Amino acid sequence: MLTVDDLTASYGPVTALDGVSFEAPRGEITAVLGANGAGKTTLLRTVSGLIRPTRGTARLGEHDLTSVPTERMAELGLAHVPEGRGVITELTVEENLRLGALGRGRRGPADLDRAYALFPILAERRGRSAHVLSGGERQMLVIARALLAAPSVLLLDEPSLGLAPRIVAQIFDLLRSLVESDGLTVLLVEQNARSALSIADRGVVLNLGRVVVRDTAAALAGDDALRHAYLGF
Ligand code: ATP
């Protein structure tokens, strides 16, 4: 379980996260929703130690992630896939995947076969430069690369951005099955609230850095006033 408690973070005078608290249970997808500037990306960056909070904690088991050096995050089982699908275009698909396995430490050899079984398109493209991949394939590559570190918690920032609905559905279905088969804990930041809630177990809605509401995905999707005010559908 990932427990976020009173998390507060600022960029100079701008308070981007203000006393955010929620729990992301193990083996569930927790969607983090809200408009542009709500603080979603800042939340992920603070949980993964890229930004130091001014107050509050993010705990994974007995570890307070906010005081763990960033380079130890993978060892603790945390993987962060930032927005923007950063692949190394000079390397092949397989070389990019192998980089993900560097975070495994001593937890066994990289399971490239499993990555290829999850994302058959990456197996087809394994020897090609990552430069040739489509947006959807790049998104699959960054997720597959993160999974190679064998995380217990996956932080995903806007995986659906700019992708065709069919590709989004394919990626989200896969996330759902990973959560069910591996007990992976996912924190899914999305502007596309409708799609995110269709696969999430629960959701947290942020506005101007604060939690507006936390509830089950079904309750959030069924709340017309909330959807119109904050979720854009
Ligand atoms: P988006 O979907 O646009 O990324 P978001 O919900 O992820 O939105 P954040 O990117 O976390 O929101 O931004 C929260 C607030 O912090 C906004 O007011 C934003 O302008 C501000 N902010 C974000 N990054 C910085 C930065 N590097 N320097 C200063 N202010 C920032």
Boltz pocket constraint, residues with backbone or C-beta under 6 A from the ligand:
constraints:
  - pocket:
      binder: B
      contacts: [[A, 11], [A, 14], [A, 15], [A, 16], [A, 34], [A, 35], [A, 36], [A, 37], [A, 38], [A, 39], [A, 40], [A, 41], [A, 42], [A, 43], [A, 191]]
      max_distance: 6.0
